[in-house]
Amino acid sequence: VQLVESAGGSVQAGDSLRLSCVASGHVFMINAMGWYRQGPGKQRELVATITTNSGRTNYADSVKGRFTISRDSAKNTIFLRMNNLKPEDTAAYYCYADLGGWETPPLTWGQGAQVTVSS
């Protein structure tokens, strides 16, 4: 499975941004997809996930109510809509796919997208 992310961007606090991630290859292996992020001097954080079968979503507490993950199953694409962005959202965002049960290690990654939020 290969993942290609859209570019990030530089925005002002309060602005919105949407990331996308397209999967290709043996997409039947994908159990779930989502994004991690890592800000400067911070640990990697799981931001949002969406499962393949049920479309169940999960969010980090830090983004609940502001970020929305969605999918276009026909296009093997997921989206992360980020509203009301804050400077603390500044990070490199990495799309991932969970291939647990098919591959070891189970996670495969996109190339990353830098999101910078200025106050």
C-alpha positions as CSV (number, residue, x, y, z in Angstrom):
1,V,0.0,0.0,0.0
2,Q,1.2,3.5,-0.9
3,L,0.0,6.7,0.6
4,V,0.2,10.1,-1.0
5,E,-0.7,13.2,1.0
6,S,-1.7,16.6,-0.2
7,A,0.5,19.5,0.7
8,G,0.0,21.3,4.0
9,G,0.1,25.0,4.3
10,S,0.8,28.1,6.3
11,V,-2.3,29.8,7.7
12,Q,-3.4,32.2,10.4
13,A,-5.0,31.2,13.6
14,G,-8.7,30.7,13.2
15,D,-8.3,29.6,9.5
16,S,-9.2,26.2,8.1
17,L,-7.3,23.7,6.1
18,R,-8.0,20.4,4.5
19,L,-5.6,17.5,4.1
20,S,-6.2,14.5,1.9
21,C,-4.5,11.1,1.6
22,V,-4.9,8.7,-1.3
23,A,-4.1,5.0,-0.9
24,S,-3.1,2.8,-3.7
25,G,-1.9,-0.8,-4.1
26,H,-3.4,-3.6,-2.0
27,V,-6.0,-1.3,-0.4
28,F,-8.0,-4.4,0.8
29,M,-5.4,-4.7,3.5
30,I,-6.3,-1.5,5.1
31,N,-8.1,-1.8,8.4
32,A,-8.1,1.9,9.3
33,M,-6.5,5.2,8.2
34,G,-5.8,8.5,9.8
35,W,-3.2,11.0,10.8
36,Y,-0.5,11.4,13.3
37,R,1.3,14.7,13.8
38,Q,4.5,15.8,15.4
39,G,5.1,19.3,16.4
40,P,8.5,20.9,17.1
41,G,9.8,19.5,20.4
42,K,6.7,17.4,20.9
43,Q,6.0,13.7,20.9
44,R,4.1,12.1,18.0
45,E,0.3,12.4,18.6
46,L,-2.5,10.4,17.0
47,V,-4.9,13.0,15.7
48,A,-7.7,11.2,14.0
49,T,-8.6,7.7,12.7
50,I,-11.4,6.3,10.6
51,T,-12.0,2.6,10.2
52,T,-12.5,1.0,6.8
53,N,-15.5,-1.2,7.5
54,S,-17.7,0.9,9.7
55,G,-16.3,4.3,9.1
56,R,-16.0,4.8,12.9
57,T,-14.0,7.8,13.8
58,N,-11.8,8.7,16.8
59,Y,-10.1,12.0,17.7
60,A,-7.5,13.3,20.0
61,D,-9.0,15.4,22.7
62,S,-6.9,18.3,21.5
63,V,-8.8,18.4,18.2
64,K,-12.3,17.3,19.1
65,G,-14.9,19.7,17.8
66,R,-12.4,21.3,15.4
67,F,-11.1,18.5,13.1
68,T,-13.2,16.1,11.1
69,I,-11.9,13.0,9.4
70,S,-13.9,11.6,6.5
71,R,-13.5,9.3,3.6
72,D,-14.3,8.7,-0.1
73,S,-14.2,4.9,-0.2
74,A,-14.6,4.8,-4.0
75,K,-11.4,6.9,-4.4
76,N,-9.5,5.3,-1.5
77,T,-9.1,8.7,0.0
78,I,-9.4,10.2,3.4
79,F,-9.7,13.8,4.4
80,L,-8.9,15.8,7.5
81,R,-10.8,19.0,7.7
82,M,-9.2,21.3,10.3
83,N,-11.2,24.3,11.5
84,N,-10.3,27.0,13.9
85,L,-6.6,26.2,13.7
86,K,-4.4,27.2,16.5
87,P,-0.7,27.8,16.7
88,E,-0.3,24.6,18.7
89,D,-1.6,22.7,15.7
90,T,1.6,23.5,14.0
91,A,3.2,20.2,13.1
92,A,4.1,17.7,10.4
93,Y,1.0,15.7,9.7
94,Y,1.6,12.1,8.6
95,C,-1.2,10.0,7.0
96,Y,-1.0,6.3,8.0
97,A,-2.8,3.1,7.1
98,D,-3.2,0.2,9.5
99,L,-2.4,-3.0,7.7
100,G,-2.4,-5.1,10.9
101,G,-2.9,-8.8,10.1
102,W,-1.5,-8.4,6.6
103,E,1.9,-6.7,7.1
104,T,4.6,-6.4,9.7
105,P,5.1,-3.7,10.8
106,P,1.4,-2.9,10.5
107,L,1.6,0.8,9.8
108,T,2.5,2.4,6.5
109,W,3.0,6.1,6.1
110,G,2.5,9.0,3.7
111,Q,5.3,11.5,3.0
112,G,4.1,14.1,5.5
113,A,2.5,17.5,5.2
114,Q,3.7,20.6,7.1
115,V,1.0,22.7,8.7
116,T,2.1,26.0,10.2
117,V,-0.4,28.2,12.1
118,S,0.6,31.7,12.9
119,S,-0.9,33.7,15.7
